């Protein structure tokens, strides 16, 4: 067992057999991984598998459970969430959002990622709060955690959805939209390549990256919640972020109770 799994195991103890059974109905722990989040899946292994903070968290969880691990990768979070009712994965590492909570039970977050806006050259927008106005158009990647948040909270502006961040970016540039919604680290990169563009200060929300199980596996939620709290408390999450050299990913606050 790795040192990280030992540290966490010393706090949360051995998993109840009912939890192990709930999370290994197919003989392994199947971990759903969102490949489109470049902060959490920041590279690939030699055989093309996912590598980064999320895959490492799944591997440590499997060790704590004493289970073999199988990654189940998805190109974006929407299809991953859809698969919750199709018995394709046992635990998923994905942004926690109320729409997804209809079919997925979530732990508290283990990391947070700020989301804000990029505006084009010559824009008169100066703050996040000015974006939601009648006549404004916002490009956003469909079915992302921050996109779902905007769907619930934008009152006056129009959302223009694209397939993935690249699709949203094309809408923003080609259709000359007023703002591009995205994760701050990605927008920093785009700001450098799009002449005259600038990122608005502050944020409109922070994406809460958590562990989730299908509603049918809810018996495991308490154990997973304690796992997340211990991973934060022991410094495991912080060390994983440092290990993969990720900028723009923050350790979430400790859950209020474990």
N, C-alpha and C positions, 0 to 999 in steps of 0.2 A: 504494500500500500504506500502511495506517495506521502510525503510530509504534509501536503495540503489536506489530503483526505484524513490523515491521522489527527491533524489539528481540529478539523470539523467534527470528526467522530468522537473525539474526547469530550466535546460539548453536548452533542445531541444523542450520543449512545447508539446502540444497535437498532436497526430499523425493525419495527414490528413485522412479524411474518405476513400479516394481512396486507401491509403496505408493499412488501416485496412481491407478493403474488399479484396485487393490483397493477403493479408497474412492469410485470414480466409475463404477461399472459401468453406471449408468443416466444418465450424462452430467453429473451434479451430485453434490455432497456432500449426502446426505440426513441431516439431523440430527434424531434423535428427542429430543423435549423433553417433560418431565413438567410439565404445567401446574399440577398441584396443589401443587407446592412454591413457596409464596408468597415464600420468601426468594430463590430462584434465578430465578423468573419473577415479577417484582414489579410488572409493568405490561403494558400492551398498546400497540402502535404505532397510528398513525392508522387503518390498515386492519384492525386487530383481531389482528395477529400478535403473537407472544410477544416481550416485552422484559425484559431483566434480565441478571444475571451469566451464566447458562447460555447464552442466545441469543448474547450477546456473545462468549463463549468459542468457540462454534461458528463465528461469523463470522470471528474471528481465525484459527482453524484453517483455514477455507476459504481465507483470504487466503494463509496460509503454503503451502498446497498448490497455490495457483493454480487453484482450482476455483470454479465458481458454487455457491451455497448454496440449499438448499430445506429449510425447517423442516417436520418431521413431528410435529405436536402430539398428545399423548395426555392424557386427562383425569386419569389416575392412573398410578403406576409399574407396577402389575401388567400392564395391557394393553401397555404399552411393552415390558416384558420378554418377554411372550408373543410379540410380533411379531418377536423376534430370529430365529426360525426361518422366518418368512414373507417375508423379503427386503423389508421395508418401510422400513428405514433402514440407513445405512452406519456411522454413529457415533451413540451415545446418551449423553446427559448425565443420569446417574441414580445413585442410591445403590448402592454396591458391596456385595453381599451374597452369601454362599456359595450360597444357593439359586439365585440368578440366574446365578452363575458356571458353572452346568451348561451354559448355552447362550450365555453372554457372556464374552468376555475383557476384564478391567478393567485400567486403569492405576492407579497410586497415586492417592490423593485429591488434589484441588486445593482443596477446602473441607471444613470439618467443621461439624456442627450438633449441639449437645447435646440429648439426649432425657431427660426426667425424668417425674415424676408430679404431677398435681393431685389433691388430696384434698378432700372436702366439709367443710362446717362440722361441728364436733364430732368429727372423726376423731381417733383416738388414734395415728395413724401419725406418726412424727417423722423417719424416714430412709428412703432408698430401699431399704436392705436389709431393712426390716421388711415390705415389701409382699408378698414371695413367701412367704406362709404359707397353710396349709390353711384354707379357708373364705373367703379373700379373693377378690374378683372385680375384674378389671382391664378397663376399656374400652380398646379399641385399634382404630385404623383398619386394615382388612384390607389385607394385601399391601404395606404400607409397609416401608421398610428397618428401622425400629425395631420394627415389628410382627413381621417375620420373625425379628429377633434375639430378641424375647421368646418366640416359638414354640420356638426352640432352647434357651433358657436358663431359662425359668420352670419350676420344679420342683413347686411345691405349689399355687400360686394358680390360679384359673380365668381364662382369657382370654375376653372377650366381644367378638367382632369386629363392627364396624359398617362400612357402606359410606362410605368417606372419613372425614375427621375429623369432619364434621358428624354422620354416623351414629353414630360412637363417642361423641361428646358427648351425643347424645340418649339413648343407652343409659346413660351415666354419670348423667345427671340423672333420667331417667324411671324407671330400675330401681334407683336409689339404690345404685350400685356403690361399691366402696371406693376406687378410684383411676382416674384417666384418664391414659393414657400419651400422650405427645406431644412435639413439638419445643418447646424452652423458649420461643422467641419467641411462639409461638401460645398457649401456656399462660399466659404473662404477660398477654396480652389477656383470656383467659377468666377469670383470677383477678380481674380488675377488674370483670367483669360478673356473676359468680356470687357472691352475698353469702356471706361467711364462708369461702369456699374459700381454700386456700393451696397454694403449690407447695413440694414437698419440696426441701431443699438437695441439692446434688450432682447426679449423673446416673447412669443405668443403662447408657448407652452414648453414643457420638457417631456420627452418621450420616456416613459417608465418601462424599462426592460425587465421582464420578470420570467419566472417559470410558470407554466400552465399545464393542466391536465384536462382531458375531456371530462365533461360533467359526470359521465358514468364512472370515472375513476376518482371521484371526490374524496374517497377514504384516505388518499395519499396526501391531501392538501396540507394537513397539519405538519406532517413530517417535512414536506418540501418547504414550508414556511420557516420551520426551525433550521433547515439546511441553509436557506438564504441568509437568515440572521447570523448564523455562525460563520458563514463565508465572509460576511462584512466584518463581524467582530474580530475574527482572527487575522484580518488583513489579506485574506486570500484574493478577494476581488481586486484590491489595490495592486497586489503583486502580479496578477494576471494582466491588468492594464499596462503595468510597467514592462512586463515580459514581452508583450507584443508591440510596445512602442506606440500606443494609440493616443492621439491627441484629440481632445474634444469629448472624451467619454469620462464621466464622473461617477465615483462610488455613490450609491444612493444612501440616504439617511437610514440609520438603524430602525427597523420596525419597532413600534411602541411596545410590543410585548412578544414573547417567544414561547 
